Amino acid sequence: MDEVAVTVRYLSLDWIDALKAEVAENATLAALCEEHQIGVTQVVTDSPEGLVIYHLQVGPEGATFGAGPAEPEDVKFEQDWTTAVAVATGQLNPQAAFLSGNIRLTGDQQLLMSTRPVFAALDQVFSTVRLRTRYE
């Protein structure tokens, strides 16, 4: 019998937990931890879950994803629910969202640029969870 994938609501704790598990199991991210170190906090306002804060931490101890801010935090992204959903579903290009001011970036932009391979690997992780995510 085929196993039915459980869907999760975008930005819910179940969604964060699903990504946490995928990040923990991703060999590409694990390998990148040897070369890169960054703490990224995402803040989303006005979501059905209220204010949502989650993080990605990459460094010598490995890659982790979870609720709450990164510690230490090198970079922070802030956006509202509408922007977050549009970017997550491919309706809005992230660069366009930055340029229009819909995503606010604070922190070490040079570090962010130097860790681009981490975010390429993270995009693959997000794509696996995206298939079972509800955006409501």
N, C-alpha and C positions, 0 to 999 in steps of 0.2 A: 504494500500500500504506500502511495506517495505521501511524504510528509508535507503538510501545508505550512508555509512560512507565516509566522505570526507578524502582523503589522504593528507598527509603533507610531505614535503621533510625534511629529516633528517637534523637537526641543523638550519633549517630556523626559522624565527620569528614565523611562524604559528605553527611549531613543539614545540617551546618553550612555546607559548601560550596554546597549547593543554596540555602540561605537567603542566603548571601553574594551569590550571583549575582542572586537576585530583588531584594534590597535595592539593589544597584548599579543595576538597571534600572528601579526604581520612580520614576516622575515625581512622584508625590505626596510621597514622602519627600524627594526632591531639592528640591522647592519649600519644604517645611517647614524645611529646613536654613537658609534665609534668616532665619527667625523664631525658631528654637529651637536650644538647645545643651544636650546631656546625654550623659553616659557611663553606661551601665547594664551591670552585670555580673550574670550568672546563674550560680549554683552549684547543681549537682545531685549529690547523694551517692547511693551504693549502686546506680548504674545498671549494666547489663551492660557498659558501657564503663569502669566505675570512676567516679572523680570527674571530672565534666565541668564545665568552666568556659568560658563563651562570653560575648560582649559585643555591644552595639549602641552605636555612637558616632555622634552627630548634631551637626553644627556647620557653621561656615562652609566647611570643606573638603569637606562632603558627608556622606552617610550610609554607614556601613560596618558590617559584621557579620562576626564571625569568632571563632576559638578564642582562649581566654585572657581575662584581665580587661580591662575598659575602662581607657583611659589618656587623660585622667584619669577616675577613677571617682567619679561623683556619687551613685549609688544601687547597692545590691547586694541581690539576692534570693537566698535560700538555701532549698532544699527537698530532700526525698528523692525517689527515683525514683517511688515509688507516687503521691505528690502531683503530681509533674510530669506523669506520664502521665494522671492523672485530670483535671487542668486542661486539658492539651493536647487531650484527646478530648472535652471538654465534660461529663464525668461529675461534675466538681466546679467550682463557681463560684469564681473567683479571690478574690473578696471573702470568701467563706466560709472559704477556706483561710487567708487572713490572720487573720481573726477567731479561728479555732481554733488559730492558732500553727503551722500546717503549712507556711506560707511565712513566713520571717523577712525583714523589710525593715530595712536600715540605710542611712543616708545622708540626703540632702536631700529630705524628703517634700514640701516646698512646690514645689521644682523639678519633682519627679515629677508633681505635680498640674498645674502650669502647662504641661507638655509633653504633656498628654493627646491632642492631635491627632496627635502622632507615634505614639503607641501604637495609635490607631485605624487609622492607615495601616499600621502594622506588622502588625496583625491581618489585614488583607487579604493581605499578603505571606505570612504564615504559612498562610493558608487555601489558597493555591495549592500550597504544598509539602506541606501536611497530606494532600492527596488522594493523594500517592504515598509516604506515610510508613507504615512498619511499627512497631508498638508492641509489641515482644517483649523 
